[in-house]
Amino acid sequence: LGYIPGGARRLGERWDKDELSFLQVTCGTGHLYALMRALRSDVPYVHRKFDNRRVALFATVPGEDHGLGITAAADLFRESGWEIDLETGTDHDRLIDHVERNQPQIIGLSLSSEQRLDALVRLVVAMRLVVPEAIVGVAPGSSVDAKRLHHLVDIDLVFADAPSAYRELDRLIRLRARPRQDHATA
């Protein structure tokens, strides 16, 4: 546990000296958060059965100026029978409080540019700590590299468009709704 704060300090020092790029610091920070999440496994977690309902939280990454795309996506999903809780312009702490209160099993986030990548990493890590088994997807702006985004952030999906998002979410819902087989009975 002593290595995590030391690593964070070293990232900060090297950032201050312009020895690391924004992307390198974001990657390093993401890895530190992932490590903290993995070490948190000794905290008791009550597993909730995935209920296969079409209910999701859609939100903009804190600090995003653009909410039009995710609002349009929420409307498309609602027209397809989904129940969508839409949060735009919400700051990090209020959004995490909302997630903690509502425990969404599916979360869709909107990221317009890589300038908010640090906020996305921080948000997803916090969400994973609060709802570790949620399906988390991101709809990136056209300038964001989807492969790199998936590599940097602990997400399940990168949404390209609404039809592929429906298909992928339906596939993951079916997989998660299946009863888990215990190793002892398998």
N, C-alpha and C positions, 0 to 999 in steps of 0.2 A: 504493500500500500504506500510505502514511502516513495516509490519510484514515480507514481502518478503526479504528485505535486512538483517533484523535481523536474519531470518531463515538461510539465506545463510552464514552470519558471523558465526553463531552457528555451522553449518555443517563444515565449514572450521576449526574452533577452535577444534572441537571434532576430526576431521581428523588428525590435527597436533598432538594431544595428543594420537593418536592411540586408541581412544574410539569408533570409527566407522570403519567398514570395507569398502572396495572399493564399494561393492555392496550396502551397506546402504547409502553411500554418493551419489552414482549414482541414487538410488531410490529417495532420498530426493531432489536432484537437478532436476530430471525429474518432480517431483511433483511441485516444485517451478516454473519451466518453464511452466508447464500446467496451473498453476494458473495465471501466467502472460498472457498467451494466452487467458484465459477465461476473464480476466479483460480488455483485448484489444478490447472487443466486441463493445465498444463505438466508435471505429475508423471506419469510413465509409468503407464498402467493396462493390465493384461492383460485383454482382453475374454474373458469366459467365455460359452460358448454356453448359452442358456437351455434346460434339458433337459426341460421340460414335465411333470416329476414333481409329484405332489400332496404336497409336503413343505413345511412352514412352521414358523417360529418364532412362537409366541404369547407375549407378555410384558405384564406390567403396567408402566406408567410408573413410574420410580423415585419412591418416596414414597407410592405408592397404598396405601390401607389395604384396598381391596376387590379380592379375587381370585376371588370366587365366579363372577362372570359370565364371565370369560375361561376359567376352568376348565370351566364348563358348555359354552362354545363349543368348547373343545378336544375335549371328549368327543363332541359332535355331529359335528365334523369327522372324528374318528377313526372313528366309526360309519359315516361316508360314504366310508371308504377312504383318508383322508388320514393321513400320518405327521406328528404334531405334537410339536414340542419346546416344552414349556411352562416358562416362567420367571416365577415370581411372587415379589414381595418382594426382587428383586435390585437392588442399588444401581447407579448409572449406570456407573461404571468397570468393574465385574464384568460387566454386561450387554454393554457395548461389547467387552470382551475375549472374551466368549462369541461375539458376532457375528463378530469378526475371526477367531476359530479355526474357526467352522463355516460361514461364508460363506453364510447362508441367502438364497435367491432370493425368498422370500415372507416378509414380516414383518407380523404382526397385533398391534397394540398396544391396550391397554385404558386409557381415560381416564374416570374417574368424574365429575370436575368440572373447571371452569375454573381452580380453584386450583392444579392441577398443569400448567397450560398452559406455563409457563416450562420445567418439566422435560421436557415433551413436545417443545418446540421444540429444546432442547439435545440431547435424545436422537436425534431424527430427523436433525438436522444431522450429529451424530457418526456415525450409521449410514450416512448418504449418503456420508460421506468414506471409510468402510470398505467398503461394498458399494453403490457408486453406482447400479447397475442393478437393485437389488432392487425388487420391488413392495412398497410400504409402505402399509398401511391402518390406520385407527383406528376402534375401536368406542367412540363417546362415550357418556357418561351422558345421561340424558334432559334434563338442564338445559343441555347444551352445544349451541350453535347449529352445526349441521353445515356450513352454508355458510361461516360465519366461520372455523370450524376449517380447512376446506379452503383458504381464502384465506390464513390465517396460517402454516400449516405445510406444508412441502414433502412432501405425501403424495399417493399415487395414488388412494386410495379412502377414503370414510367408510362404514363398515358400519352399516346400519340393523338388520339381522337376519341370521340364519344362511342362510336360503334365498337372499336377494339377494347375500350375501357369496359363496356358492358360485358363483352365476351370473357375478358380476363377475370373480371370480378365474379361473374357467374361461375367460372371454372374454379376459382379459389374458394368461393362459398360452398360449392359442392364438395370439394376436398376437405374443407374444415368441418363441415357438418357431419361427415361420416363418423360413426362411432370409433373411438380409438381402441385398438386391441392392446391389451396388457401383455407384456412379454411372457408372463407366467401362464396365460391361457392360450397364447398363440402357438 
